[in-house]
């Protein structure tokens, strides 16, 4: 089997990036969360971006078609990944 590595630091292949994209990871940051790819030296981030930009993300295709369900899922992901803001009562 011929493996094409995207991330040498963590041994992540193109196939693995595509699998994570099919599972809903639509950005390099989401791929990093799922696999650690792109979190060490960072030299693979552009390659990950190019893989995602070539139809690697089913949710991105739904967004391009204007699917409101996909948009609400993306907004929920953004909200879930945003750092919590804590306010203290004065």
Secondary structure, 3 states (H helix, E strand, C coil): CCCCEEECCCCEEHHHHHHHHHCCCCCHHHHHHHHCCCCCCCCCHHHHHHHHHCCCCHHHHHHHCCCHHHHHHHHHHHHHHCCCCCCCCC
